[in-house]
Amino acid sequence: NRSTGKTPFQVVYGRSLNHVVDLSLVPGAGEHAPATRVAIEYMCDVYSQVKLKFQERYETYKSLVDRSRLDVNFEVGQQVWVYLRPERCPVGTYSKLSPTKYDLFHISRRLGTNAYLFELPEDWQISPIFNVSGLFPYSGDIDSLKTTFFQPRENDAEQDQTRHSPGSNSPPQVPPLGIS
């Protein structure tokens, strides 16, 4: 502990906790006492058992996590959506209403198994390296993504007339919530 300069064990019991290191050779004696040798072997056995348990648990947890893991591989030159988390944006440029998936970018280079390098606009001022978790594949036509305000054969006035009964000046009837 920083304030007392002693371990909690020293504060309670007035001495340091014995450890396997404390059972090492005594200078000048040359050999371990038989009880020391037994204690060292016991502690080595305990450490190896604990290590095996940790490895078993690690394999169990890894298999559970790997079930839901998706193996996503992108090719160099492929177009992908880039997802920018708020912490990646320069200070003062992010707001709740800003888009999270930005324009399509071509992959310049693959770095390892899950990182990709992009050529971003110079005014972005962020690292051009993205993890695979922040990339979303795109397959299709870029023109189909652009918003148009006029769609053929759609007219708000015509849609409103279909909701009203003919010749009626009353507002359209809206069903109460929860009723289909």
Secondary structure, 3 states (H helix, E strand, C coil): CCCCCCCHHHHHHCCCCCCHHHHCCCCCCCCCCHHHHHHHHHHHHHHHHHHHHHHHHHHHHHHHHHHHCCCCCCCCCCEEEEECCHHHCCCCCCCCCCCCEEEEEEEEEEECCCEEEECCCHHHCCCCEEEHHHEEECCCCHHHHCCCCCCCCCCHHHHHHHHCCCCCCCCCCCCCCCCC
